[in-house]
């Protein structure tokens, strides 16, 4: 067993460069947000007023639908801008769509019946209430930062009439140029050092309103759908595993125990008349008992392998590779078997059964000569790759072993990919969150 190296993490930005990049991004977001907010507000007011005024005619509803589509476009622009501020992937809601061949009025009513369309219009209406104060605050803070820190360069050019008092004089700091420069420079430095925080706060305030109205509901729905799919996948995986266990017990240990009972009954009748035959029957019964115990041990490995619990994932996978019918090369991070590096028991169990089912599929169907299993720890996930040089043609159709892998991986919140062209090779790649 060899240890697979961990992926090299990208070189992080220096703190100063990262801070400047974040400041530029937040400032751009806030400054661009004001003209977009003005356009959105005008669109919302005109759309509501015009459609309400024409509602008594047949033109009101089509105009309202058109403005809802326009608000949806502006909302999509805002969702694109949100990704850079909130550091989250873009999530676009699934809007209602008219059925193919729908008539004109059904197409008109489609956006009107969509709740997210009204949230888009509400955001277009209220975003100006946040965009204006954040824009003004950020511009003032930039002016203070730049004007204060550079005050020493233009103090001489500021005209001053007789009897005028500077802020430094009002504060009792004196009336000389030195006091003025010191005070204004101090204000500028304070604004400069706090500028990233102010810009971040203004950007998060605008982005928070946009997120709650444009993306939050969609993410909540998507999360509910994902949890429901994981629940169904977990139930399906457990049902398949239970049926397989029942079938294996029925076809294996149960049949052997029935035969064992018959052999013991026959030996009891043979004891009086033919002790030699009774001894042979008992020897066969002992052999049946050993074979039954071996099958029960094999079945217990499929339920909860003790080596996985006691020694961790690397040792359990090494045992799987050693029992595989196809020569298997194993590359796994040894750190996964240490006390500090071990994964959550649920992730370990899922990873073990993914490899076990994949190796079973290779042995039964692939006609492969070699197989390779790689298990690597990446940032936030565990990657499992099983490749073989067999005939290919593997797929995730129900009723096949790989469908059980897919259910287990989906139940754990991971993803599974199967690449198996007709002539091979086959590559099974799973990613599990950790």
Residue pairs with C-beta under 8 A, 6 or more apart in sequence:
1 314
1 318
1 321
1 330
1 331
1 332
1 334
2 330
2 331
3 331
3 332
3 333
3 334
3 335
4 331
4 332
4 333
4 374
4 375
4 376
6 333
6 376
6 377
6 378
7 376
7 378
7 379
9 379
12 18
13 21
19 196
22 196
22 200
23 195
23 196
23 199
25 84
25 85
25 203
26 85
26 196
26 199
26 200
26 202
26 203
27 138
27 142
27 199
27 203
29 81
29 84
29 85
29 203
29 206
29 207
30 131
30 134
30 135
30 138
30 199
30 202
30 203
30 206
31 135
31 138
31 139
32 81
33 81
33 127
33 131
33 134
33 135
33 206
34 131
34 132
34 135
36 74
36 77
36 78
36 127
36 131
37 127
37 128
37 130
37 131
37 132
38 128
38 131
39 74
40 71
40 74
40 123
40 124
40 125
40 127
40 128
41 124
41 125
41 127
41 128
43 67
43 70
43 71
43 74
43 124
44 67
44 71
44 121
44 124
44 125
45 125
46 67
47 63
47 64
47 66
47 67
47 68
47 70
47 71
47 121
48 67
48 121
48 125
50 63
50 67
51 60
51 61
51 63
51 64
51 67
52 60
53 60
54 60
54 63
55 61
55 64
61 108
61 109
61 112
62 108
64 112
65 107
65 108
65 109
65 110
65 111
65 112
67 121
68 111
68 112
68 114
68 117
68 118
68 120
68 121
69 111
71 117
71 120
71 121
71 123
71 124
72 95
72 111
72 117
72 120
74 120
74 124
75 120
75 123
75 124
75 214
76 92
78 123
78 210
78 214
79 90
79 91
79 92
79 210
79 214
79 215
80 90
81 210
82 88
82 90
82 207
82 210
82 211
82 214
82 215
83 89
83 90
85 203
85 204
85 206
85 207
86 204
86 207
86 211
91 215
91 218
91 219
91 222
92 218
93 116
93 214
93 215
93 217
93 218
93 221
94 218
94 221
95 111
95 114
95 116
95 117
96 110
96 111
96 113
96 114
97 110
98 106
98 107
98 110
99 106
102 110
111 117
115 217
116 217
116 218
119 213
119 214
119 217
120 213
120 214
122 213
123 209
123 210
123 213
123 214
126 209
127 206
127 209
127 210
130 205
130 206
130 209
131 206
134 202
134 203
134 205
134 206
135 202
137 198
137 202
138 198
138 199
138 202
141 191
141 194
141 195
141 198
141 199
142 195
144 187
144 188
144 191
145 188
145 191
145 192
145 195
146 188
146 192
147 184
147 188
148 184
148 185
148 186
148 187
148 188
148 189
148 190
148 191
148 192
149 185
149 188
149 189
149 192
150 188
151 180
151 181
151 184
151 185
151 188
152 181
152 185
155 177
155 180
155 181
155 184
156 177
160 166
165 175
166 175
166 179
166 180
167 180
167 183
167 184
168 174
168 175
168 179
168 180
168 182
168 183
169 175
169 179
171 183
173 179
173 182
173 183
226 413
229 410
230 410
230 411
230 412
230 413
231 411
233 406
233 407
233 408
233 410
233 411
234 407
234 411
236 407
237 404
237 407
237 408
237 411
240 403
240 404
240 407
241 302
241 404
244 302
245 299
245 302
245 303
248 295
248 299
248 302
249 299
252 292
252 295
252 299
253 292
253 295
253 296
253 299
256 288
256 291
256 292
256 295
257 292
259 288
260 285
260 288
260 289
260 292
263 281
263 282
263 284
263 285
263 288
264 281
264 282
264 285
266 281
267 278
267 281
267 282
267 285
268 278
270 277
270 278
270 281
271 278
300 306
302 356
304 349
305 316
305 319
305 352
307 315
307 316
307 319
308 315
308 316
308 348
308 349
308 352
309 345
311 337
312 336
312 337
312 338
312 342
312 348
313 332
313 336
313 337
313 342
313 343
313 348
313 351
313 352
313 375
314 332
314 333
314 334
314 336
314 337
314 375
315 337
316 352
317 330
317 332
317 352
317 355
317 373
317 375
318 330
318 332
320 352
320 355
320 356
320 359
321 328
321 329
321 330
321 359
321 373
324 359
324 362
324 363
324 371
325 363
326 359
326 362
326 363
326 366
326 368
326 369
326 370
326 371
326 388
327 369
327 370
327 371
328 359
328 370
328 371
328 372
328 373
329 370
329 371
329 372
329 373
330 372
330 373
331 372
331 373
331 374
331 375
331 376
332 373
332 374
332 375
332 376
333 341
333 375
333 376
333 377
335 341
335 377
336 342
336 343
336 375
336 377
341 377
342 348
343 351
343 382
343 434
344 434
346 412
347 382
347 412
347 432
347 433
347 434
350 408
350 409
350 411
350 412
350 414
350 432
351 375
351 382
351 384
351 430
351 432
353 405
353 408
354 384
354 386
354 405
354 408
354 409
354 416
354 428
354 430
355 373
355 375
355 384
355 386
357 401
357 402
357 404
357 405
358 373
358 386
358 402
358 405
358 428
359 371
359 373
359 386
360 401
361 394
361 401
361 402
362 368
362 371
362 386
362 388
362 390
362 426
364 401
365 390
365 391
365 393
365 394
366 388
366 390
366 391
366 392
366 394
366 424
366 426
367 390
367 391
368 388
368 389
368 390
368 391
368 424
368 425
368 426
369 389
369 390
370 388
370 389
371 386
371 387
371 388
371 389
372 385
372 386
372 387
372 388
373 384
373 385
373 386
374 383
374 384
374 385
374 386
375 382
375 383
375 384
375 385
376 382
376 383
377 383
377 434
380 433
380 434
381 414
381 431
381 432
381 433
381 434
382 431
382 432
382 433
382 434
383 429
383 430
383 431
384 428
384 429
384 430
384 431
384 432
385 427
385 428
385 429
385 430
386 427
386 428
387 425
387 426
387 427
387 428
388 424
388 425
388 426
389 424
389 425
390 424
390 425
390 426
391 422
391 423
391 424
392 420
392 421
392 422
392 423
392 424
392 425
392 426
393 420
393 421
393 422
393 424
394 400
394 402
394 418
394 420
394 426
394 428
395 402
395 418
395 420
396 402
396 403
396 406
396 416
396 418
397 403
402 418
402 428
405 416
405 428
405 430
406 416
409 415
409 416
409 430
409 432
410 416
412 432
412 433
413 432
413 433
414 430
414 431
414 432
414 433
415 430
415 431
416 428
416 429
416 430
417 427
417 428
417 429
417 430
418 426
418 427
418 428
418 429
419 426
419 427
419 428
419 429
420 426
420 427
420 428
